[in-house]
C-alpha cells in the first residue's frame, strides 16, 4: 500500500468528486460522493482489485481519502469579510453604487424581468443592453452609458444579429465599437456552477457595467428543479457572485407561471420557487393588459423608492410607454365562475402562508407584524389572513420581541 498515491478533485455542483488512485504507472479513477462511506470504500476496493492487491488495508486507505477530501473543502472555502463594529461602519464614508437605470438598477445589483412566455423578454433585455450601452432612456427611465455584455444562450447568431439591427435602427443608433459585446453561447450552455467561473474570468474586474443573461433557465444543472428553493437559491447565489466579482449589474428574464395572472400580486407571478421573486434587488413584471399588445409593468424594488405601475405598448421592435392607459386594467380570464375564483384565492393564500412561514423561520425568536409583513412582501390584509391560518394550524404562535429596548407584540414559528 505504500506505493499507492491518492488524488482528489474539487466537488462539482452535485457534491461529487473525481478520485484517482495511482499504483506506479497504473491509474484507477472514479467520480463519487466522498461523504458516502459505502461509495468511498467500494471505489477503493475496486481500485485495489484492479491492481491485483488485497483489500486488508482498505480502512487506512479510506482514512487517507477522507482526510484529502476535508483538505480540498478547506482550500475551496471562500474568505469571508471581516466583522465590523457598527460605529466604525457608520463613520465610514461610503459611496452608493452608480445607478445605471434611474429608479431601477444599480451597479452590482440584480434585475429580473418577469413575464409570460413569448412576452418579448429577450427583445426587452436587448433593448436594455443597447440603451445602457449608449445612455438612452429605457422604458422611460434615464440611463448612464457603460459597456455592456449580452450573453445569448438561446437564439441563433443570425437572428440575434437581426434583432440588434432592428433595435438600433428604431433607436436611431449608429453602432460603435467598445460599447456592447455579444457572447453567443447557444449550444454551449451548461450549469451555472460550471459556466459562471468562466464568465467571470472572461468578463474581468470592471470591464463591464452591465451583464445580461438570456435566458436564465439555460443555466440550470441537469438535476436542478426550478420549484426547489435550494436549487434556485444556488443559481441566484451564482448570479450574485458574478455581480460581486465583476462589479457589474446582472439582468435576466424569468417566466411567469401558466394561466391568467390578473388575480395575483406582481411578486407572485413568477413561475417556480419564490426565491426567483424575493432574491433580485429589482423585479419588473410585465402582465398582459386589456388593450391588445400592451402590458402593465409593476416594479418591486429593494434599493429605490416605490415606482408607480405603468403601461407599455409593443410597437415592433420595442416597447414604449403609453400614458393614456390605466395600469390597473389587466386582462381578465373570461367566463370565470365563483368556484374557479375561490380555488385561485385558496392557492394564493397557500403560497402566501408558506412564504410567511419561511420568513418566520429566519427569526426563531420572533419578530413584529410590521417586520414580518415587509420581509414576506405581504400587505396588511394578506399578512393578517396568512398569519391567522398559521396560528390556527399551530405552525406559529404569538410572542413578545424586544424592539428599540422595549417589548412589542410579535409572532414566532411554533417548531411544528
KADA-V686621 format. One line per field, one symbol per residue. burial: 1 if it has 16 or more other C-alpha atoms within 10 Angstrom, else 0. A space follows every 10 residues. Layout:
burial = ???
This chain:
burial = 0000010100 1010011111 1110000111 1111000001 1011111100 0000000100 1100110110 0000000000 0000000000 0000000011 1111111111 1111110011 1111111111 1111111110 0111111111 1111100001 0011101100 0000000011 1101000011 1110010011 0010000111 1111111111 1001010000 1111110111 1111111111 1111111001 1110011111 1111111111 1111111111 0001111111 1100000001 1111001111 1100101001 1000000000 0000000110 0110111011 0000011110 0110011100 0010011011 1000111111 1000000001 111100
